[in-house]
Amino acid sequence: MDMDILIEDIKKDINKLLSHPDTIPYYMLPSQLEMTLQELDKMREVRNADTFFPYYPKGISDAWDYNDPLGNKLMDLLNVYRKL
């Protein structure tokens, strides 16, 4: 799948959560989601995992529910990003 399409889809999901804080799962922090938005923009700009590697995968693997749909989308994006 196209990286830009994935990024836009994920950003919509994150912004929806941030606009309705009561829907954010207990294992996510608004600041973490905001940082992830910044990392998504940086990934789109750099397009090179050797130059910029996002932090969000560590946060997901350390604390998020492994079945979280947003987490799964973010990890799918990471796989696409690594192959660029």
Disulfide bonds with the S-S distance in Angstrom:
none
